[in-house]
Amino acid sequence: MKQKLLLAIGKRIFILLALSACSTATPIVSEWRNPAQAPGSFKRVMIAGPSGDASVQRSFEDEFVAQLAAMGVDAVPSYRYVPESEAIGENSLRRVAQEARADGLLLMRPIKVQEKTNYPAIGPELSFGIFGSNAGAGWSGIPGASGPTRYNEYTSEIALHDLGKNELAWTGTVKTKEPGNVQTAIKSYVETVTKALAAQNLLPKK
């Protein structure tokens, strides 16, 4: 019981930090688009946010619904169709999305968290002799620089599935750090993803 509780708490912290880490900028470090996917394929998309914290999931899905609506896409949040107390897998989400008459499923899931170390910037300091062309090089740090700092890097994946073809249409990987305001972070995350989908010509033209 204690182990399950710790896992649940850890998962909730991961979700909050992975999202809030995006408050300043949300870079997609890698993405892939199915070349066979037709342009503007998706008219109705179900959004499935990170499970583990109901309020974060609802805010995440609602923000996607609002931003996609502004782009001419009918989107529906999964929480309207899946009870909060029920944890379901990807295959079940696909079935629920099809029952909701969606042609696409946009699914976000945390992947991993890694501890990173940030070392102070150092570089070669070159000095040239006044009486000749000999040069000496030594390594020095920035004056007043502190020692190495540690931080967590959170990796999440967001994928768009074509339910009609039962194929993956697009996927992106996001790496973030430095937690901030959750609501601002969610908005930033969603803006980044919707712009990427539009750039990949997966959304209908207004």
C-alpha positions as a printed NumPy array, in Angstrom:
array([[  0.   ,   0.   ,   0.   ],
       [  2.796,   2.403,   0.948],
       [  4.65 ,   1.656,  -2.283],
       [  1.519,   2.281,  -4.368],
       [  0.961,   5.579,  -2.593],
       [  4.53 ,   6.682,  -3.261],
       [  4.203,   5.729,  -6.926],
       [  0.977,   7.703,  -7.223],
       [  2.534,  10.752,  -5.579],
       [  5.598,  10.456,  -7.787],
       [  3.457,  10.26 , -10.905],
       [  1.487,  13.349,  -9.885],
       [  4.692,  15.313,  -9.255],
       [  6.061,  14.215, -12.637],
       [  2.931,  15.435, -14.427],
       [  2.917,  18.799, -12.679],
       [  6.614,  19.423, -13.239],
       [  6.669,  18.135, -16.793],
       [  3.91 ,  20.566, -17.711],
       [  4.941,  23.505, -15.552],
       [  8.458,  23.225, -16.898],
       [  7.118,  24.646, -20.136],
       [  6.109,  28.028, -18.715],
       [  8.877,  29.911, -20.489],
       [  9.165,  27.875, -23.687],
       [  8.062,  24.466, -24.848],
       [ 10.44 ,  23.021, -27.426],
       [  9.591,  19.926, -29.422],
       [ 12.995,  18.278, -29.615],
       [ 11.927,  15.709, -32.209],
       [  8.86 ,  14.931, -34.281],
       [  7.737,  12.52 , -36.958],
       [  4.905,  12.721, -39.481],
       [  3.471,   9.802, -41.4  ],
       [  4.218,  10.731, -45.026],
       [  1.131,   8.814, -46.156],
       [ -1.188,  10.962, -44.027],
       [ -3.459,  13.136, -46.152],
       [ -3.412,  16.908, -45.484],
       [ -6.155,  18.256, -43.239],
       [ -7.216,  14.756, -42.228],
       [ -8.716,  15.473, -38.842],
       [-12.059,  17.156, -38.267],
       [-12.896,  15.81 , -34.802],
       [-10.187,  14.873, -32.306],
       [-10.393,  13.435, -28.809],
       [ -7.825,  14.841, -26.372],
       [ -6.371,  12.5  , -23.751],
       [ -4.233,  14.338, -21.223],
       [ -1.897,  12.982, -18.546],
       [ -3.701,  10.885, -15.954],
       [ -2.896,  10.988, -12.259],
       [ -4.222,  14.446, -11.401],
       [ -7.827,  15.174, -12.405],
       [ -7.546,  18.967, -12.3  ],
       [ -4.379,  19.023, -14.427],
       [ -5.883,  16.589, -16.919],
       [ -9.074,  18.642, -17.261],
       [ -7.166,  21.902, -17.715],
       [ -4.874,  20.26 , -20.269],
       [ -7.728,  18.816, -22.314],
       [ -9.89 ,  21.943, -22.1  ],
       [ -7.031,  24.125, -23.337],
       [ -6.55 ,  21.855, -26.346],
       [-10.277,  21.938, -27.076],
       [-10.288,  25.751, -26.997],
       [ -7.19 ,  26.24 , -29.134],
       [ -8.168,  23.61 , -31.706],
       [-11.661,  25.121, -31.949],
       [-10.029,  28.437, -32.885],
       [ -8.274,  26.555, -35.697],
       [-11.463,  25.011, -37.022],
       [-11.132,  21.591, -35.395],
       [-13.911,  20.016, -33.354],
       [-12.156,  18.574, -30.306],
       [-13.597,  16.744, -27.307],
       [-11.968,  16.055, -23.91 ],
       [-11.653,  12.434, -22.857],
       [-12.75 ,  13.193, -19.28 ],
       [-16.318,  13.611, -20.516],
       [-16.342,   9.988, -21.618],
       [-14.056,   8.289, -19.097],
       [-14.846,   8.362, -15.345],
       [-12.079,   9.939, -13.257],
       [-11.825,   6.816, -11.121],
       [-11.26 ,   4.594, -14.16 ],
       [ -7.738,   4.146, -15.521],
       [ -7.824,   2.878, -19.101],
       [ -5.141,   2.057, -21.617],
       [ -4.483,   3.308, -25.124],
       [ -6.6  ,   0.656, -26.841],
       [ -9.581,   1.491, -24.638],
       [ -9.094,   5.197, -25.34 ],
       [ -9.166,   4.459, -29.049],
       [-12.479,   2.669, -28.65 ],
       [-13.943,   5.481, -26.545],
       [-12.798,   8.058, -29.118],
       [-14.423,   6.126, -31.959],
       [-17.66 ,   5.898, -29.991],
       [-17.499,   9.685, -29.643],
       [-17.292,   9.913, -33.458],
       [-13.738,  11.233, -33.393],
       [-11.429,  10.53 , -36.326],
       [ -8.293,  11.273, -34.313],
       [ -6.895,  10.7  , -30.818],
       [ -4.294,  13.098, -29.417],
       [ -2.609,  11.364, -26.505],
       [  0.019,  12.8  , -24.15 ],
       [  2.012,  10.624, -21.786],
       [  5.056,  11.197, -19.556],
       [  8.017,   9.002, -20.478],
       [ 10.864,   9.534, -18.016],
       [ 12.626,  11.91 , -15.676],
       [ 16.413,  12.245, -15.553],
       [ 18.678,  14.108, -13.166],
       [ 21.068,  16.382, -15.03 ],
       [ 24.097,  18.375, -13.927],
       [ 24.816,  21.865, -15.208],
       [ 28.483,  22.809, -15.008],
       [ 29.727,  26.407, -15.031],
       [ 30.872,  27.524, -18.441],
       [ 34.616,  27.29 , -18.901],
       [ 36.831,  27.712, -21.914],
       [ 40.424,  28.154, -23.119],
       [ 41.992,  31.455, -22.159],
       [ 44.63 ,  32.359, -24.767],
       [ 47.522,  34.716, -24.039],
       [ 49.927,  35.921, -26.703],
       [ 53.446,  37.001, -25.77 ],
       [ 54.35 ,  40.58 , -26.474],
       [ 57.847,  39.633, -27.661],
       [ 57.049,  36.898, -30.106],
       [ 54.355,  34.734, -31.626],
       [ 54.283,  32.   , -28.974],
       [ 50.877,  31.498, -27.433],
       [ 49.993,  29.842, -24.167],
       [ 46.599,  28.429, -23.355],
       [ 45.072,  27.749, -19.982],
       [ 41.597,  26.786, -18.729],
       [ 39.723,  29.2  , -16.539],
       [ 36.146,  29.58 , -15.375],
       [ 33.928,  32.64 , -15.29 ],
       [ 34.825,  34.877, -12.341],
       [ 32.32 ,  34.447,  -9.537],
       [ 30.722,  31.378, -11.132],
       [ 29.189,  28.899,  -8.731],
       [ 29.716,  25.163,  -8.74 ],
       [ 27.687,  22.605, -10.714],
       [ 23.925,  22.608, -10.226],
       [ 21.558,  19.67 , -10.573],
       [ 18.087,  19.711, -12.069],
       [ 15.505,  17.259, -13.391],
       [ 14.734,  16.919, -17.086],
       [ 11.244,  15.664, -17.948],
       [ 10.508,  13.887, -21.208],
       [  6.967,  13.519, -22.51 ],
       [  5.511,  12.259, -25.758],
       [  2.402,  13.473, -27.528],
       [  0.992,  11.511, -30.444],
       [ -1.846,  11.933, -32.921],
       [ -3.5  ,   8.687, -34.   ],
       [ -5.62 ,   8.229, -37.117],
       [ -8.509,   6.118, -35.835],
       [ -9.918,   5.324, -39.264],
       [ -6.662,   3.855, -40.532],
       [ -5.514,   2.645, -37.108],
       [ -2.159,   4.313, -37.751],
       [  0.086,   6.848, -36.081],
       [ -0.166,  10.158, -37.946],
       [  2.273,  12.294, -35.97 ],
       [  4.342,  12.178, -32.804],
       [  6.485,  14.695, -30.954],
       [  8.895,  14.478, -28.031],
       [  9.165,  17.318, -25.527],
       [ 11.963,  17.783, -22.98 ],
       [ 11.479,  20.366, -20.269],
       [ 12.911,  21.653, -16.996],
       [ 12.558,  24.539, -14.551],
       [  9.017,  24.268, -13.171],
       [  6.772,  27.348, -13.207],
       [  3.066,  28.2  , -13.205],
       [  0.995,  25.171, -14.224],
       [ -1.785,  27.003, -16.078],
       [  0.687,  29.117, -18.027],
       [  2.689,  25.992, -18.756],
       [ -0.32 ,  24.112, -20.11 ],
       [ -1.173,  26.983, -22.447],
       [  2.419,  27.099, -23.705],
       [  2.515,  23.325, -24.205],
       [ -0.754,  23.339, -26.155],
       [  0.258,  26.295, -28.313],
       [  3.473,  24.544, -29.288],
       [  1.725,  21.308, -30.236],
       [ -1.139,  22.909, -32.172],
       [  1.329,  25.04 , -34.149],
       [  3.355,  21.917, -34.945],
       [  0.245,  20.083, -36.153],
       [ -0.721,  23.043, -38.317],
       [  2.805,  23.287, -39.719],
       [  2.622,  19.601, -40.635],
       [ -0.62 ,  20.323, -42.528],
       [ -2.632,  17.903, -40.413],
       [ -5.378,  20.363, -39.455],
       [ -8.052,  21.719, -41.798],
       [ -7.6  ,  25.18 , -43.262],
       [ -9.944,  27.8  , -41.865]])
